Amino acid sequence: MFICSINLEIFNIRWASSIVELKKEIFEGCEKLSTIEMTGLKLKTLDEDLFSELPQLRKIYLDYSDLEALPEKLFEHNKVL
C-alpha cells in the first residue's frame, strides 16, 4: 500500500497499464493533496468515495483512461473542485 507523506500535494502516476483499480486507502493521510494526475491508467470505474478524504483537491487528470462514467457522488466532499 502507498503511504502518503503528510506534505504531499501532487500525486502523479502515468501509463501504468497494470493499475485497473484504486481503493480509497491509497490516499489515506493525504489531506494536503491538491492535484492528482492519473493519465493512461486502465481504470474502468472509480469508487464514489475515492476522493472523499481530500479536502484540498483542486485538479484531477484522468486522460486516456478506460473510464466509461464517473460515480454521481464522486466529488461530493471536494468543495474546492
N, C-alpha and C positions, 0 to 999 in steps of 0.2 A: 504494500500500500504506500502511496505517496504521502510524505509527511511535509506539511506546509510550513514554511518559515513565517513567523509572525509578521514580518515586514514585507512579504511577497506582494507585489502589486500587479505583476503581469505573469500570466500562465500561458506558455506557448508550447504547443505540440502540433507538428505538421507532418502530413503524409505518412502517418503510421497506420498502414492498412490493416494491421493486426488488431487494432483497437475498434471493437464493434459495440462496446457498451461502457458506460460510465455510471458509477454509483455516487450518490450524494457525499459519501465519506471521503472521496478524493479531495474535496475542498474543505475538509474539517480543519478549523484553526486558521482559515484564510480570510479573516474578516476585512483585511485591507485590500483584498484583491479588487482591482478596478477594470482589468482587461483580461479577457480570455480569448486566445487565438487557437482554434482547433480546425485548421484548414486541411482538407483532404483525408479526413478520417472516414471510416466505413460505418459510421453510426447510422442506424436505421430509425431509432427512436431515442427520446430523452425522457427520463423520469420527470414528472411535473414539479418535484421538489429539489431538483438537481442544484439550482442556484439559490435556494431559499435562505441559506446562511451567509450570503454575500451582500451585505447592505451597501457596500461602496461600488458595486459592479455598475460600470457605465458603458462598456463596449464588449460585444461578443461577435467573433468572426467564425462562421461555420461554412465557409466557402467550400465548394467541391465535396460536400458530404453526400451520403445516401439518404438523408432525411426526407421523408415523404410529407411530414406535417409536424408542427410543434404542439405540445400539450397546451390546452387553453389557459391553464393557471401557471405556466412555466415561469413567468416573470411577476407573479402576484406580490412577492415580498421584496422586489427590487425597485424601490421607489425612485431612484435616480436614473433609471434607464429611460 
